[in-house]
Each structure stands twice: as structure tokens, then as C-alpha cells.
Amino acid sequence: MGVELVEGRDLFVDEGKVFMRTTRKPKQVDVIYRRIDDAFLDPLTFQPDSMLGVPGLFDAYRAGNVTICNAPGTGIADDKAIYAYVPEIIEFYTGQKPILKNVPTWNCAREDDLAYVLDNLENIVVKEVHGSGGYGMLIGPTASKKQIADFRKVLEANPSNYTAQPTLALSACPTHVASGVAPRHVDLRPFVLIGDRVRITPGGLTRVALKKGSLVVNSSQGGGTKDTWVLED
């Protein structure tokens, strides 16, 4: 992609502008896509003991001297509870029904949704609203009776912290593992760019669950990635 991968210590702010340290001379940075939490982004603005961020970065951002693609606050779009309302959001802003159907999503903060989820825990997937990396979730069809019973108590104690969806049948792909070549579940994350028009990149990120039978493709849970090939005439 031609994009530099840096840590916070590789960047610095001078006269309201962000620069990257190089072996030759500092190079001004115009756009940043961050991979650290809001609180650690700039110790002068947020958490003062952060060693991960860049001092002065947020002032440079406010001055318009650098663009942060996923600026603080944009994480609300990644909130799993929001997904339940996507069809309504689309219709509200466009006046049209969605072209693509949503995966059915139950927001456990709603009484009727919670009742359905509690009655069907063994058949569905329940996730933390703010969770990531495949942690804090229940995959009903592969969970034991004890795991379901324990999760039921947690869910009843804090229902607004959870959403649920049907267990999706992920595709499988031949994968090289320790025992040889075997089927493993995969999913494809496409990337859509919005500028003067909407463009879908030719390809995407294919993630693979390297554990036998697992539906969790996150790298933090033992998942991996595969090359994505797009074939055309």
C-alpha cells in the first residue's frame, strides 16, 4: 500500500505539524490511521502517562495540519449495538429501504430482544457491545451447558452490554496447518472508499480460523490471514 507503519515514538510535533523520523531527515505526515485507543493518543490532551501516543498530536489535528482518518469519537460506528439500528438509520437518511439485508441482530438492552436471546442461547452468538478480538462472547452451538448457564447469569446482570446474532455458516478453505492441508473457516473483510464516489477495493482482508472447527477468525484468538485473489477475464 506504500504506507509507513510507525509507533508513537517515530512521530513528533513541531510548530503544530506532525513529522516522522527517518534516517535522512524528518518527513511531514499529512494523514494518520491509528491503531491505539483514544486515551493513549496524546498525553498532553488525554491520558498523561501514555507512552504510546504523540505529544501535541491532537493540537496539530485541531489546527487542521494533520488528518486522523479514525479520529477520537468515530469508534461509535463500530459499536455493536449500533448495528441493530442500521436499517432504520439508512431509511431515515435516504428515505429508501436498504439494498442489502442486515444480519438479524438482537440488542439485549431491549426487553423483547433480551427475552428471545435468553430463550435461544444454545443456538446463537452473543457478543459484548464494546468487545473486540473475539473475547467476552458466547457461541451457543459449540458451548457446553455449564458455559451457557454461566453466561446466562452474566447476561441477566448486565443485558445492555450485549448483542446477539444467528450463528453464521462461514465458508471453509483449504489451509496449511501442522497436520497438513485441512479445511478451516474464513471470512472476507472488504474495504469501501468514499470520496467523490463510492469505490469497493478489488480484494480485501481474508481472515482464517486456524483452530479446527473454530468460527473465531481474530488474530488474538489464534486466527491468521490468507492472500486474497481476485480473478477476472
N, C-alpha and C positions, 0 to 999 in steps of 0.2 A: 504493500500500500504506500510505501515511501513515507511512512510516519515514524517519527522518532519515539522510542519507548524510554521514558525517563522516570527518575524518582524525584521527590521534592527537593533533595539536595542538589540536583542537577540544574535547578532553576533558581533565578534570583530576580529581584525587582530593583530597578534603578530609574530614578526620575519618573516614576509612575508607569514604567513599561517593564514587561517581563522578558528576560533573556535566558537562553540556555548556554551552559558552559560547554565549550568544545575544546579540542586540542589546539585549535588555532586562535580563535577569538570568539567573544560572546556573540550569539546569534539571536536576534529578536524573535519572539514567539507571538504569533497572531491568534492561534486557536488552540485550545486545550480540551481534550476529552479526559475527564478524571476517572480514577478507579478507587478513590478513597472517600470515606464518609464526610458529610458536611462539616462535622465538628472538628475534623483534623485538617481542613483545607488551608487555613491561615491562622496561625497562633496569635496574630495581632487583632483578629476580628472574632474568632471563635475560641476553641479550647486553647488556653495559653501555654500548656505544657506539651502541645503536639510537636513531635519531631518529624512528622511525615509530610507536612504541608510546606507552603512557601510564604514567609513573612511578607506582607504587603500585597499579596496576590489579589485580595478582594478589593482593595483600593484601586488597583490597576483595572480591575473588572468594572467597577463603578464608574471609573473615568472613561470607559469605552476604549481602552488601549489594548484589551485582550478579550477574546470571546471564549466563554466557557460553555461548550455545547450542552452539557448537562449541569447547568448552574444549580446552586442550592435551591431546593423547593421543587425542582422538576421531578423528584422521586415520587411525588403524589400520583403521577401517571403509572407508576409501577406498583402501586398499592393494589393487592389482590382483591380487596373489597370493591374497588372501582370497576373491576371487570364485570361484575354483576349488572352494572348500570350502563354499560357501553351501548347496547341497542337503543336505550332511551336517550342517551347523550347524542347519538348520531341523528336520531329522528328530530330531537329538539333543535339542533343547529342547522340541519339540512332540510328538514321538512320531508324527508324520504325514509323509507324503511331500509335497513342495512341490506347490502347485496349479499354479503357473506354472513351466515348464521354464527351466532356466538356458541361456544361450548356452554351447555347449561351450567349455571353457577348459582349456588345457594349461599346467601350471605347469612351467617348464623346470628347476626345481630337482629335479624327479623324473626319474629316468633314462629311464623308458619314454616320458614325455611329451617329453623333450628329443629322443630318437631320432625320434619322429614329426614333431616340428617341423622338424628338420634335413632330413628326407626330403621335406617339403612346403612349403618356404619360398616357392615361387613361387605357392602357392595360398592362403596365409593371411596374417593380420595379426599382427605381433609387436610387443609394447609393453614399455616399461620398467615394472617393478613400481612404482617411485616417480615415474614420469614424468607430465607433465601438459601441456596445451596442444598436444597433437599432436606433441611433439618426441620424438626418440630412438626412432622407430618405423619399421617396415618394412611397407608394403602390397604384398605379394608380386605380385599380379596386375598392378600398374602399375609395378613396379620393373624396372630394367634388369638384365641378367645380372651386370654389374660390381657394382651396388648389392647384389644378393643375395649375391654372393661375399664382398664386404667385410663385410656384416652377419653372414654365417656365422662369420667369424673372431671378431668381437666377441661373438657369442652363445656360441661354444665357450669363449671365455676367461672368461666370467662368466655361466653359464647361470642362476644363481639370481636374476639381476637382470631376468629376462624372463618374460612370459607370452604366450600366443598364442591366437587365436580365428579362426574362419572369417571370411572377408570377407563382411560382411552387405550385402544389396542394399537400400540406403537408398531411400526414396521420393524422387521428384522433384516440384518445384513450380514453376510459372511465376514467374520472378524478373526484376525490372527491373535490367538491367546496362547497361554502356556502349553495347553494340551494339543494345540494345532489350530485348525480353522473350524470355527463354530459360529452358530447364529447368535447375534446379540442385538438388543433393541436399540434403535436410533431415532433421533428426531432432527428436523432441519429448521434452523432459525434464519429466515430470510431478512434482508435489510432493505428498508424503503427510504429513499431520499426525497425530501420535499424542498423544492426551491421554486423556480418559475413553473415547474410542473412536477408531477409525482413520478418517480422512477424506481423500479424494483431492480436491484443489482442482479446480474446474471450469476447466481450461485448463492452462497450463504455459509453458515456455520453448521456442519453436521456433527452432532454430539452422539456418543455411543456409550451405553451402559456396559462396562466391561465385566461386571459380575453376572454370572449365569442367572437368567430369569429376572434380573432386576429391571425396573422401569425408571430408575433414577439415573439420569444421564449427567448430573452435575459433576464437575471435576473434583470437587471437595468430597464427593461420596464415591470416589473410585471410577468415575467416568472418564472418557477420553474424547478425542476428536478424530474425524476422518477427512481426507481430501474430498471435496465436493466437485464432481464433474458435471458439466452441462453439455449435453450432446445436441447438435443441431445439424441440419442439412448443409 
